Amino acid sequence: MYSLRAFFVAISIILFASCGDEVVIKPAAKLRLQYAPPSYKVVKLNCPYSFEKNANADVVLGNNCNVNLEYSNMKATMYLTYQKVDNNIDALLADAQKLTYDHTIKANEIFEQPRVDSINKVYGMFYMINGDAATQSQFYVTDSIHHFITGALYFKSKPNFDSIYPAVVYLRDDIRRIMETVQWK
């Protein structure tokens, strides 16, 4: 009977000792968003300009040759606004710059990347806005005589730059492609 009692005590000690929670350190996990490599095609509209767009974007043509490029898988829209230049280039440039710099309240930094293509007469500026601003990218292109296009990228979510950063980088490449391929008619 003594050995049976010792046996149960030993088993109880082993069971209680083995029930402790062992701390397992897990590596930091981060969401990894990957998108298909872009495939570009020319968008031909009944408008005074054309450009190449990502096949992942749907084109929604609005009034006065305004275009929305909708990226449904990213819940993002790139708004392109077309305006004729009629001795108002200074006002159009000032408006485009003001729209960008209105985001300095929430932006951590704004980088400017000029675009000069004197062969095709396409001049512009690409603004990369880092931080929790409403838009992460804006741009304009013009021939400075007849045509002026502004563009802005918006996500259909509360701005959280860290969360949407992979999509922002992907779409910034699309914006560069649009700026590089704009052709005036």
Backbone torsions as a table, in degrees:
resi	resn	phi	psi	omega
1	MET	NA	-36.6	177.5
2	TYR	-63.7	-39.9	-179.4
3	SER	-71.0	-32.1	177.8
4	LEU	-68.7	-40.0	177.9
5	ARG	-65.7	-40.4	178.1
6	ALA	-64.8	-37.9	179.3
7	PHE	-63.4	-46.8	179.2
8	PHE	-65.4	-37.5	177.4
9	VAL	-64.5	-42.6	179.9
10	ALA	-65.0	-43.3	178.8
11	ILE	-64.5	-42.0	179.4
12	SER	-62.7	-42.5	179.0
13	ILE	-63.1	-43.1	-179.9
14	ILE	-64.4	-43.2	-179.3
15	LEU	-65.4	-45.6	179.8
16	PHE	-67.7	-35.8	-179.0
17	ALA	-70.3	-30.6	-177.4
18	SER	-85.8	-5.1	-178.2
19	CYS	-86.3	0.2	-179.8
20	GLY	-68.6	146.7	178.4
21	ASP	-79.4	122.8	177.0
22	GLU	-88.7	132.1	-178.4
23	VAL	-80.1	122.3	177.5
24	VAL	-113.1	120.1	179.8
25	ILE	-85.7	122.8	179.9
26	LYS	-102.0	145.5	177.5
27	PRO	-68.6	153.8	178.7
28	ALA	-63.1	129.6	-178.8
29	ALA	-103.4	139.6	177.2
30	LYS	-131.2	143.7	178.0
31	LEU	-67.3	129.2	179.7
32	ARG	-113.5	108.4	178.6
33	LEU	-99.6	126.1	176.8
34	GLN	-124.8	141.6	-179.6
35	TYR	-121.5	153.9	179.6
36	ALA	-61.6	145.8	176.3
37	PRO	-57.5	138.9	-175.9
38	PRO	-70.5	147.6	173.7
39	SER	-126.7	123.2	-172.5
40	TYR	-106.2	145.5	174.2
41	LYS	-142.6	154.3	-177.2
42	VAL	-74.3	134.1	174.3
43	VAL	-97.4	114.1	178.4
44	LYS	-106.9	114.5	-178.5
45	LEU	-114.4	166.4	173.0
46	ASN	-85.8	58.2	-175.6
47	CYS	-136.5	166.7	-178.0
48	PRO	-79.1	20.8	177.7
49	TYR	-153.8	160.7	172.6
50	SER	-140.5	165.7	179.9
51	PHE	-163.4	169.6	175.0
52	GLU	-98.1	139.9	178.5
53	LYS	-127.8	159.0	176.3
54	ASN	-69.7	137.7	179.3
55	ALA	-63.8	-19.7	178.9
56	ASN	-75.7	-9.9	-177.7
57	ALA	-101.1	139.8	175.1
58	ASP	-97.3	136.5	-179.2
59	VAL	-92.0	127.6	174.0
60	VAL	-121.6	110.7	-177.9
61	LEU	-85.9	128.1	179.2
62	GLY	-105.3	-163.6	178.2
63	ASN	-72.3	152.4	173.7
64	ASN	56.0	35.4	178.2
65	CYS	64.7	23.7	170.8
66	ASN	-78.9	141.3	-175.1
67	VAL	-130.3	137.3	170.2
68	ASN	-110.6	128.4	173.0
69	LEU	-103.0	111.0	-175.4
70	GLU	-100.6	124.1	177.2
71	TYR	-106.0	88.0	-173.1
72	SER	-66.1	-33.1	-179.6
73	ASN	-70.8	-17.1	178.3
74	MET	-110.4	-2.7	-176.1
75	LYS	54.2	49.7	-178.5
76	ALA	-133.3	153.6	176.0
77	THR	-137.8	134.9	173.4
78	MET	-105.0	118.3	-177.5
79	TYR	-96.7	120.0	176.5
80	LEU	-109.8	126.7	-178.5
81	THR	-118.3	125.0	-179.8
82	TYR	-102.3	137.0	174.8
83	GLN	-138.8	144.3	174.0
84	LYS	-80.4	142.3	175.1
85	VAL	-88.7	124.3	-179.1
86	ASP	-137.6	72.3	-175.8
87	ASN	56.4	29.0	-178.8
88	ASN	-128.6	25.2	-176.7
89	ILE	-59.9	-37.5	179.6
90	ASP	-63.6	-41.6	178.8
91	ALA	-67.4	-40.6	179.1
92	LEU	-64.4	-43.1	177.5
93	LEU	-63.9	-42.9	179.3
94	ALA	-62.9	-41.6	178.1
95	ASP	-63.4	-44.2	-179.7
96	ALA	-61.9	-42.2	179.0
97	GLN	-69.4	-39.5	179.6
98	LYS	-64.1	-42.8	179.0
99	LEU	-59.1	-37.8	179.0
100	THR	-71.0	-49.3	-173.5
101	TYR	-78.7	-4.3	169.8
102	ASP	-67.5	-16.7	-178.5
103	HIS	-89.0	4.0	-178.4
104	THR	-65.6	-18.5	178.9
105	ILE	-61.7	-43.4	-177.7
106	LYS	-102.1	-16.7	-176.0
107	ALA	-77.2	142.8	173.1
108	ASN	-80.2	-38.2	179.0
109	GLU	-161.3	154.6	177.7
110	ILE	-128.7	120.5	177.6
111	PHE	-101.7	140.4	177.8
112	GLU	-110.1	135.9	176.3
113	GLN	-130.9	106.9	-177.7
114	PRO	-72.7	154.6	176.9
115	ARG	-126.2	120.8	178.3
116	VAL	-132.2	113.5	176.3
117	ASP	-129.4	86.9	-175.7
118	SER	-70.9	-21.9	178.3
119	ILE	-67.5	-48.0	-179.5
120	ASN	-94.8	2.2	179.7
121	LYS	57.4	52.0	176.8
122	VAL	-123.0	116.7	-179.1
123	TYR	-127.1	142.4	-179.8
124	GLY	-174.4	-170.1	-179.8
125	MET	-144.2	137.1	177.3
126	PHE	-111.6	123.2	-179.9
127	TYR	-107.4	121.5	175.8
128	MET	-104.3	115.4	-174.2
129	ILE	-105.4	112.8	179.4
130	ASN	-99.3	136.5	-180.0
131	GLY	125.5	-174.0	-175.8
132	ASP	-88.1	42.5	177.7
133	ALA	-79.2	164.4	-179.5
134	ALA	-63.9	-33.1	177.7
135	THR	-125.7	146.7	-179.5
136	GLN	-105.0	-10.7	-179.6
137	SER	-153.1	138.4	173.3
138	GLN	-142.2	156.7	178.4
139	PHE	-157.3	167.3	168.9
140	TYR	-144.8	149.9	172.0
141	VAL	-136.4	148.7	-177.6
142	THR	-155.7	160.3	167.6
143	ASP	-101.2	1.2	179.7
144	SER	65.3	4.2	179.8
145	ILE	-122.9	-45.4	-173.4
146	HIS	-122.6	-34.4	-167.5
147	HIS	-125.5	147.3	177.9
148	PHE	-149.9	124.0	178.4
149	ILE	-123.7	130.6	171.0
150	THR	-112.4	152.1	178.6
151	GLY	-140.5	145.8	178.4
152	ALA	-144.4	139.7	-179.7
153	LEU	-104.6	126.8	177.8
154	TYR	-130.4	143.8	174.5
155	PHE	-105.5	148.4	180.0
156	LYS	-89.0	55.2	178.3
157	SER	-156.4	166.3	176.5
158	LYS	-64.8	134.7	-177.2
159	PRO	-62.1	118.4	173.3
160	ASN	-141.6	93.0	-169.8
161	PHE	-56.2	-39.4	-179.5
162	ASP	-61.2	-38.9	-176.4
163	SER	-74.3	-36.9	-175.1
164	ILE	-97.6	3.4	-174.4
165	TYR	-53.4	-46.1	179.4
166	PRO	-59.1	-39.3	178.1
167	ALA	-68.8	-37.4	179.0
168	VAL	-61.2	-47.0	-179.6
169	VAL	-61.3	-44.7	179.7
170	TYR	-60.9	-45.3	-177.2
171	LEU	-75.5	-26.5	174.5
172	ARG	-63.9	-35.1	175.2
173	ASP	-65.1	-37.1	176.2
174	ASP	-64.7	-39.2	178.6
175	ILE	-63.7	-44.2	177.4
176	ARG	-58.8	-41.1	179.8
177	ARG	-63.9	-41.5	177.1
178	ILE	-60.4	-48.0	-178.1
179	MET	-62.6	-36.4	-178.3
180	GLU	-75.4	-22.0	-173.6
181	THR	-112.2	4.9	177.6
182	VAL	-61.5	131.2	175.8
183	GLN	-126.2	131.8	178.1
184	TRP	-89.7	146.5	178.7
185	LYS	-105.3	NA	NA
